[in-house]
Amino acid sequence: MDKVTRAVVDHYRARIEERQHDIGGIDASLLVDAVIDGLAQRLQLLIPRVYVVEFHRARHEWGYPVDASSSVAVDRYLEQFGAHTIVEWFERYPALSTLLDGVVDALGDHVAEIAQRWQIDREEIAAQGLCVPGLSLTGIDHLGSDAHQNGRTVAAVRLSDGSRVIYKPRSLGAEEFTRTALGIVSGALEIDVSMCAPTSLDRGVYGWQKEIHPTPAADADQVAVFYRRMGVLCAVLGALGAMDMHHENVLAVGDHPVALDLETVLHASASLRAHDLSAAISNRLKLSLANTLLLPQRLPSGPYSVLLGGIGVPYEQQSSRTEYVMVNRDTDAVDLAQRTFGFAQTHNVLHDSDGEVTDLLDHREHLLRGLREGWAAVRARREQIIDHLDHNPIELRQIFRSTAVYGRVLDAATHPDNLGRQDDFDRIVGMLRAPQGLHSGFVASFVVDAERKALARGDVPYFTVRSDELRARSERGLSAPIAHLSPRDRAAFGLRSVDDTSTIFEELLVEEGFAELRAVRRTHEPSYTPGAQADWGSRLLTDEGVDPDAVLHRLVDVSVCVQGIDGTERGWVPGAFAPTLATFDPGSSISFHDGGGIVVPFARAGGPWDEVAREAERGVLGLARVYQERLESLPWSIASGTLSLRYALGHDRTGLRVSPLCDDEDKLGRSDTMKGMPGAAALLSTFPDVSRIDLAEVAARMGTTAEGSGPLDLAHGPLGLTWAAHRVGRALDREQDVRAAEADFATTLAGRAQAPVGWCHGHAAACLVAAEIEADEDDVRWHARRAVALPEPGRPVDLSVCHGAAGVVQSLVHLGQERGLGWATELAAEHWARAARHARTHGYVTGDPARQGLLGYFLGWSGIADTGLLLRDALAGHRVWVPVAFAHSRRDDGMEVAA
């Protein structure tokens, strides 16, 4: 205990001793020590900023400079620090005195309460197997959990044989229910998973638990069983609707994952019926395993900005978030500053018999086996679980907002600037407004009043709800109804929703979780590649290529539908492809590049898929209305934003509407084809009814030089500018610009620069442009042969449109039909088959080096499926629309293009 903390503790020692008395043979000195230890922990959060401010006040008065190389001033300050300093602090900061008085008294009551309850329950605790009989209490350890309900925290009772029993100041009915539910499910399994919830003794408003310690697996078989049991646990908790099962709430114990804190295993919920597609997709995610936080997932707006997940991430990550830490400690420059921090998961990550961490990616087949077994067991036994819950209602925690929000309020309220007057402290706490999405104004008032009352004494607010009720409880009493579904009804809805289609959707989310793990693993192990692992997508491949019809069926299976104004609307969770996106985005990525492009293969397939195509288009348009502001904020882009959607949905119309241009340089993208004006100009120049005046204005905003990474950079570099200049020149009859573009392209092509294979940047890009700008055929063939190169054995092939095999195929098909070069189409078909065979043997990705389950167009399965469809039509002799050519799908002479 440092000198400052000890001085505060000594200030309160007499007060603590006065309030503690012997309890049933437990010496009061043990209880005093427990209160002091708890106070010392709380002080680490409540007084550092006061210490820093007061030290620098003294340093300034003494005339010492801020100097990280000196400790003269801080040594002097600490030397004279004592009881009189604390008195001065409390005189200067009366709100701090009031706050600490309350913390001390609450801790005293809490410790006495634990001791009294131990004396009452110890025989039953032993009978339940939580400890051996006849032991006496020798101490109480505070376990550093948040303080709730007047300073109560999770604690451990130390016993005379050296063991401990965990005390929780809340009902453990949730733990007992979960253990029972897992036991019921185990009856339909080959393995027992009941021990994946801890042994508990529920006493209504508090309870006791056996202390569990992380344990390495004894051998490889135990590792496999651990991940298999983890799969079952995920299936059951996901169906029940459990929340908040992050890394701190799961423990790896040999061949068992143990869910430690199950107070949110059930929760009251808003209606899962939706009035629009955006809400329907969001509700589907709330109903899924993703909502448990067991799956590895990225939450860019969360408190850590790293990969979270109860399943376990065995690598240290660097958070981009900051937290306040003491810097230049023990020097005359001591301060509190915001710093980024390393983030490592520990107790939920299983170690093998050699003490090495295990990685879920190496045991994914065991997890998937457990998931599928768990879902089957849920279907078989769900009515028994619901019946048990009906006859045994339990008390649960109801979360209205993140604990991190409460932490920020307390940080602000305990800043020295707000401790000088009680009114200032209360004002900061009073700034907390009701969380969004509450059921009514009465509920909002109830929640925020209870939150402010708890925060005013330094507690984290805590609400509960009975499993068979809709009203929340707090110290204020009982609220108005907070939701449409009670925890029991929400659990029943989830359990009964588990069917074959829902589990395919869940497996897609699991694949996205694997992808996040792969991305983190690649940062620590650059040579790591996914390999031929992805069950979700490998079944869509044949030796001749990708089976587009199988992909379309799979896309339907993982879609979400809602009844809209004009009929059924269909949408998707297309998957994340950038660290700035949440892993499970509720359908807001709706440009052509990603979710909006999923319409295209259904529209091309036609026939039995016509109705799905109409539903998908209605879905995109519905989502576009919801996310209009977001779409309009994106740069002028042929791949993302409003213009891209107009192209994807209206490529066969005679004109595209041109939005008003703006002067925002960041949105213009003067030299970027994919994200700027050159691409927009190239696209618009192919539509006969686009105003030449509008086209000329767009073209005038184009740059003349690009900063791309090479001469064959179509998306962001010089090749894209050449392509756009040629198209615009032809459309506006600017012969000089056309000739200049032809000369630039001839030089580029003849240079035969080595490049990647792809369409966005590479040899395929050269072939795409060669379809429209005359070039030497030998040069074109040279680039085409390099475009169809495959990775070496053991390395995955990229199947995507953007920079993978699908983009190569589309470029070659465009070259073949525009120039009448049959060999180009044949080469495309050969490459498609070879790429699929490589994928089946050596693995594949869908546009991102870690991802195999993206669904979007440029990065994902819809673009891959569409490529298979257009290739099939082209081989049958039909003229096809090639989306990556970014052109109107009718020829100028009026000949229709199959779309």
VENHUFEN-V219771 format. One record per residue. OMEGA is omega in radians with two decimals (* if undefined). Layout:
omega->OMEGA
omega->OMEGA
//
This chain:
omega->-3.11
omega->-3.01
omega->-3.12
omega->3.13
omega->-3.13
omega->-3.14
omega->3.10
omega->3.12
omega->-3.14
omega->3.10
omega->-3.08
omega->-3.01
omega->-3.11
omega->3.13
omega->3.13
omega->-3.08
omega->-3.14
omega->-3.01
omega->-3.08
omega->-3.13
omega->3.07
omega->3.13
omega->3.05
omega->3.14
omega->3.06
omega->-3.08
omega->-3.14
omega->-3.13
omega->3.07
omega->-3.11
omega->3.07
omega->3.13
omega->-3.13
omega->3.10
omega->-3.13
omega->3.11
omega->3.11
omega->3.11
omega->3.14
omega->3.09
omega->-3.10
omega->-3.11
omega->3.13
omega->3.12
omega->-2.95
omega->-3.03
omega->-3.08
omega->-3.09
omega->3.07
omega->3.11
omega->-3.11
omega->-3.12
omega->-3.10
omega->3.07
omega->-3.09
omega->3.02
omega->3.14
omega->3.13
omega->-3.14
omega->3.13
omega->-3.14
omega->3.11
omega->3.10
omega->3.11
omega->2.97
omega->-3.00
omega->-3.12
omega->3.13
omega->-3.10
omega->3.04
omega->-3.08
omega->-3.07
omega->-3.10
omega->3.08
omega->3.12
omega->-3.12
omega->-3.11
omega->3.14
omega->-3.11
omega->-3.09
omega->3.14
omega->-3.06
omega->-3.13
omega->3.12
omega->3.14
omega->3.09
omega->3.11
omega->3.10
omega->-3.05
omega->3.06
omega->-3.12
omega->-3.08
omega->-3.10
omega->3.11
omega->3.08
omega->3.11
omega->3.13
omega->-3.13
omega->-3.10
omega->3.05
omega->3.14
omega->3.12
omega->-3.12
omega->-3.12
omega->3.12
omega->3.11
omega->3.12
omega->3.11
omega->-3.11
omega->-3.12
omega->3.12
omega->3.13
omega->3.12
omega->-3.11
omega->3.13
omega->-3.11
omega->3.05
omega->-3.11
omega->-3.14
omega->-2.92
omega->-2.91
omega->3.13
omega->3.12
omega->3.08
omega->3.11
omega->-3.14
omega->3.13
omega->3.12
omega->3.14
omega->3.04
omega->3.09
omega->-3.09
omega->2.97
omega->-3.11
omega->3.09
omega->-3.13
omega->3.12
omega->3.11
omega->3.12
omega->-3.14
omega->3.05
omega->-2.98
omega->2.98
omega->3.10
omega->3.08
omega->3.07
omega->3.12
omega->2.91
omega->3.10
omega->2.97
omega->-3.11
omega->3.13
omega->3.03
omega->-3.10
omega->3.07
omega->3.07
omega->3.10
omega->-3.05
omega->-2.98
omega->3.08
omega->3.12
omega->3.13
omega->3.11
omega->2.98
omega->-3.10
omega->3.07
omega->3.08
omega->-3.06
omega->3.10
omega->3.06
omega->3.02
omega->3.07
omega->3.13
omega->3.11
omega->3.14
omega->3.09
omega->-3.10
omega->3.11
omega->3.10
omega->-3.14
omega->3.12
omega->3.07
omega->3.10
omega->3.14
omega->-3.12
omega->3.11
omega->3.11
omega->-3.08
omega->3.03
omega->-3.13
omega->3.13
omega->3.11
omega->-3.08
omega->-3.13
omega->3.05
omega->2.93
omega->-3.01
omega->3.02
omega->-3.02
omega->2.99
omega->-3.11
omega->3.12
omega->3.05
omega->3.14
omega->3.04
omega->3.13
omega->-3.09
omega->-3.12
omega->3.04
omega->3.11
omega->-3.10
omega->-3.13
omega->3.06
omega->-3.06
omega->3.09
omega->3.05
omega->-3.11
omega->-3.10
omega->-3.10
omega->3.12
omega->3.12
omega->3.08
omega->-3.13
omega->-3.13
omega->3.09
omega->-3.09
omega->3.06
omega->3.09
omega->3.09
omega->3.09
omega->3.11
omega->-3.14
omega->3.10
omega->-3.12
omega->-3.08
omega->-3.11
omega->3.09
omega->3.14
omega->-3.14
omega->-3.10
omega->-3.13
omega->3.12
omega->2.94
omega->3.14
omega->-3.10
omega->-2.98
omega->-3.12
omega->-3.06
omega->3.09
omega->-3.13
omega->3.11
omega->-3.04
omega->3.14
omega->-3.13
omega->3.13
omega->2.83
omega->-3.11
omega->3.09
omega->-2.96
omega->-2.98
omega->-2.96
omega->-3.09
omega->3.11
omega->3.13
omega->3.01
omega->3.10
omega->3.03
omega->-3.01
omega->2.95
omega->3.12
omega->3.10
omega->2.99
omega->-3.02
omega->3.11
omega->3.06
omega->-3.02
omega->3.12
omega->3.12
omega->-3.13
omega->3.12
omega->3.11
omega->3.12
omega->3.12
omega->3.08
omega->3.09
omega->-3.13
omega->-2.97
omega->3.07
omega->3.13
omega->-3.07
omega->-3.11
omega->-3.01
omega->3.01
omega->3.13
omega->3.01
omega->-3.14
omega->-3.12
omega->3.12
omega->-3.05
omega->-3.13
omega->-3.11
omega->-3.05
omega->-3.04
omega->-3.09
omega->3.07
omega->3.10
omega->3.11
omega->3.07
omega->3.12
omega->-3.14
omega->3.05
omega->3.06
omega->-2.98
omega->-3.11
omega->3.03
omega->3.12
omega->3.09
omega->3.14
omega->3.03
omega->3.06
omega->3.11
omega->2.99
omega->-3.13
omega->3.08
omega->3.10
omega->3.13
omega->-3.11
omega->-3.14
omega->3.11
omega->3.05
omega->3.14
omega->3.06
omega->-3.12
omega->-3.11
omega->2.96
omega->-3.08
omega->3.10
omega->-3.13
omega->2.97
omega->-3.02
omega->3.02
omega->-3.06
omega->-3.13
omega->3.02
omega->-3.01
omega->-2.94
omega->3.13
omega->3.14
omega->-3.09
omega->3.00
omega->3.10
omega->-3.06
omega->3.09
omega->-3.14
omega->3.13
omega->3.11
omega->3.04
omega->-3.09
omega->3.11
omega->-3.10
omega->3.13
omega->-3.08
omega->-3.05
omega->-3.11
omega->3.11
omega->3.10
omega->-3.14
omega->3.09
omega->3.13
omega->3.10
omega->-3.09
omega->3.06
omega->-3.14
omega->3.12
omega->3.11
omega->3.14
omega->3.08
omega->3.13
omega->-3.08
omega->-2.98
omega->-3.01
omega->-3.12
omega->3.07
omega->3.13
omega->-3.13
omega->3.13
omega->3.11
omega->-3.14
omega->3.12
omega->-3.09
omega->-3.11
omega->-3.14
omega->-3.07
omega->3.08
omega->-3.05
omega->3.02
omega->3.06
omega->-3.09
omega->3.10
omega->3.06
omega->-3.07
omega->3.05
omega->3.14
omega->3.11
omega->3.12
omega->3.11
omega->3.13
omega->3.10
omega->3.13
omega->3.08
omega->-3.13
omega->-3.08
omega->-3.11
omega->2.99
omega->-3.11
omega->3.13
omega->-3.08
omega->3.14
omega->-3.11
omega->3.10
omega->3.13
omega->-3.14
omega->3.14
omega->3.09
omega->-3.12
omega->-3.13
omega->3.14
omega->3.11
omega->-3.12
omega->3.12
omega->3.12
omega->3.12
omega->-3.10
omega->3.09
omega->-3.14
omega->3.00
omega->3.13
omega->-2.96
omega->-3.09
omega->3.08
omega->3.11
omega->3.10
omega->3.14
omega->3.13
omega->3.12
omega->-3.07
omega->-3.04
omega->3.09
omega->3.11
omega->3.11
omega->-3.10
omega->3.14
omega->-3.14
omega->-3.11
omega->-3.12
omega->3.10
omega->3.07
omega->3.12
omega->2.94
omega->-3.08
omega->-3.07
omega->3.14
omega->3.09
omega->3.06
omega->3.04
omega->-3.07
omega->-3.10
omega->-3.09
omega->3.11
omega->-3.07
omega->3.12
omega->3.10
omega->2.98
omega->3.10
omega->3.12
omega->-3.09
omega->-3.00
omega->-3.10
omega->2.86
omega->3.11
omega->-3.04
omega->-3.01
omega->3.07
omega->-3.04
omega->3.01
omega->3.08
omega->3.11
omega->-3.10
omega->3.09
omega->3.13
omega->3.14
omega->3.11
omega->-3.13
omega->-3.14
omega->-3.10
omega->3.12
omega->-3.11
omega->3.06
omega->-3.05
omega->-3.12
omega->-3.12
omega->-3.12
omega->3.03
omega->3.05
omega->-3.14
omega->-3.14
omega->3.05
omega->3.11
omega->3.09
omega->3.10
omega->3.09
omega->3.06
omega->3.06
omega->-3.12
omega->3.11
omega->3.08
omega->3.12
omega->-3.11
omega->3.12
omega->-3.14
omega->-3.14
omega->3.12
omega->3.13
omega->-3.07
omega->-3.02
omega->-3.11
omega->-3.10
omega->3.05
omega->-3.06
omega->-3.10
omega->-3.09
omega->-3.00
omega->-2.83
omega->3.09
omega->-3.04
omega->-3.08
omega->-3.05
omega->3.13
omega->3.14
omega->-3.08
omega->3.01
omega->3.10
omega->3.14
omega->-3.12
omega->3.07
omega->3.10
omega->-3.03
omega->3.13
omega->3.09
omega->3.10
omega->-3.13
omega->3.09
omega->-3.14
omega->3.10
omega->3.08
omega->-3.11
omega->-3.07
omega->3.13
omega->3.09
omega->-3.10
omega->3.04
omega->3.12
omega->-3.13
omega->-3.09
omega->-3.05
omega->-3.13
omega->-3.11
omega->3.03
omega->-3.07
omega->3.14
omega->-3.01
omega->2.88
omega->-2.93
omega->3.13
omega->-3.11
omega->3.10
omega->3.10
omega->-3.11
omega->3.11
omega->3.14
omega->3.02
omega->-3.12
omega->-3.09
omega->-3.12
omega->-3.06
omega->3.00
omega->-3.08
omega->3.10
omega->-2.94
omega->3.05
omega->3.08
omega->-3.10
omega->-3.01
omega->-3.00
omega->-3.13
omega->-3.13
omega->-3.13
omega->3.09
omega->-2.91
omega->-3.10
omega->3.10
omega->3.12
omega->3.14
omega->-3.08
omega->3.07
omega->3.11
omega->-3.09
omega->-3.12
omega->-3.09
omega->-3.08
omega->3.08
omega->3.11
omega->3.11
omega->3.11
omega->3.13
omega->3.12
omega->3.08
omega->3.11
omega->3.13
omega->-3.12
omega->3.09
omega->3.10
omega->3.12
omega->3.08
omega->-3.14
omega->-3.04
omega->-3.07
omega->-3.10
omega->3.11
omega->3.13
omega->-3.09
omega->-3.12
omega->-3.13
omega->3.10
omega->3.01
omega->-3.00
omega->3.07
omega->-3.11
omega->-3.13
omega->-3.13
omega->-3.00
omega->-3.10
omega->-3.13
omega->3.11
omega->3.11
omega->3.10
omega->-3.09
omega->-3.08
omega->-3.06
omega->-3.10
omega->-3.12
omega->3.07
omega->-3.05
omega->-3.14
omega->3.03
omega->3.13
omega->-3.14
omega->3.11
omega->3.07
omega->3.12
omega->3.11
omega->-3.12
omega->3.12
omega->-3.07
omega->-3.13
omega->-3.13
omega->-3.08
omega->-3.13
omega->-2.97
omega->-3.03
omega->-3.07
omega->-3.07
omega->-3.08
omega->-3.00
omega->-3.06
omega->-3.01
omega->3.14
omega->3.13
omega->3.11
omega->3.13
omega->3.13
omega->3.14
omega->-3.06
omega->-3.10
omega->-3.14
omega->-3.11
omega->-3.00
omega->-3.05
omega->3.01
omega->-3.13
omega->3.08
omega->3.10
omega->3.10
omega->-3.14
omega->3.14
omega->3.14
omega->3.08
omega->-3.12
omega->-3.13
omega->-3.14
omega->3.13
omega->3.01
omega->3.13
omega->3.08
omega->-3.13
omega->-3.12
omega->-3.13
omega->-3.01
omega->3.12
omega->-3.07
omega->-3.12
omega->3.10
omega->-3.13
omega->-3.02
omega->-3.00
omega->-3.01
omega->-2.98
omega->-3.13
omega->3.10
omega->3.10
omega->3.11
omega->3.14
omega->-3.13
omega->-3.13
omega->3.13
omega->-3.13
omega->-3.11
omega->3.13
omega->3.11
omega->-3.08
omega->-3.09
omega->3.11
omega->3.09
omega->-3.02
omega->-3.11
omega->3.12
omega->3.12
omega->-3.12
omega->-3.14
omega->3.12
omega->3.12
omega->3.14
omega->3.12
omega->-3.09
omega->3.11
omega->3.12
omega->-3.14
omega->-3.07
omega->-3.12
omega->3.13
omega->3.07
omega->3.14
omega->3.08
omega->-3.07
omega->3.02
omega->-3.08
omega->-2.74
omega->3.11
omega->-3.06
omega->3.13
omega->3.11
omega->-3.05
omega->3.08
omega->3.08
omega->3.10
omega->3.13
omega->3.13
omega->-3.13
omega->3.12
omega->3.06
omega->-3.04
omega->3.13
omega->-3.10
omega->3.13
omega->3.13
omega->-3.03
omega->3.10
omega->3.09
omega->-3.13
omega->3.12
omega->-3.14
omega->3.14
omega->-3.13
omega->-3.14
omega->3.12
omega->3.11
omega->-3.07
omega->3.07
omega->3.11
omega->3.09
omega->3.10
omega->3.12
omega->-3.11
omega->3.12
omega->-3.10
omega->3.07
omega->3.05
omega->-3.12
omega->-2.94
omega->3.05
omega->-2.95
omega->-3.12
omega->-3.13
omega->-3.02
omega->-3.12
omega->3.09
omega->3.08
omega->-3.12
omega->-3.14
omega->-3.14
omega->-3.13
omega->3.09
omega->3.11
omega->3.10
omega->-3.09
omega->-3.06
omega->3.13
omega->-3.09
omega->-3.11
omega->-3.11
omega->-3.10
omega->-3.11
omega->-3.11
omega->3.12
omega->3.10
omega->3.12
omega->3.11
omega->-3.13
omega->3.12
omega->-3.13
omega->-3.12
omega->3.13
omega->-3.14
omega->3.14
omega->3.13
omega->3.12
omega->3.10
omega->-3.12
omega->-3.12
omega->-3.07
omega->-2.97
omega->3.10
omega->-3.10
omega->2.96
omega->-3.08
omega->3.04
omega->3.08
omega->-3.03
omega->3.12
omega->-2.92
omega->-3.14
omega->-3.07
omega->3.07
omega->-3.06
omega->-3.02
omega->-3.05
omega->-3.09
omega->3.06
omega->3.09
omega->-2.95
omega->3.14
omega->3.06
omega->3.10
omega->3.12
omega->-3.13
omega->3.11
omega->3.08
omega->3.13
omega->-3.11
omega->3.08
omega->3.12
omega->3.12
omega->-3.13
omega->3.12
omega->3.10
omega->3.07
omega->3.14
omega->3.02
omega->-3.00
omega->2.98
omega->3.14
omega->-3.04
omega->-3.07
omega->3.02
omega->3.13
omega->-3.10
omega->3.02
omega->-3.03
omega->2.97
omega->3.10
omega->3.13
omega->-3.12
omega->3.06
omega->3.13
omega->-3.12
omega->3.02
omega->3.11
omega->-3.11
omega->*
//
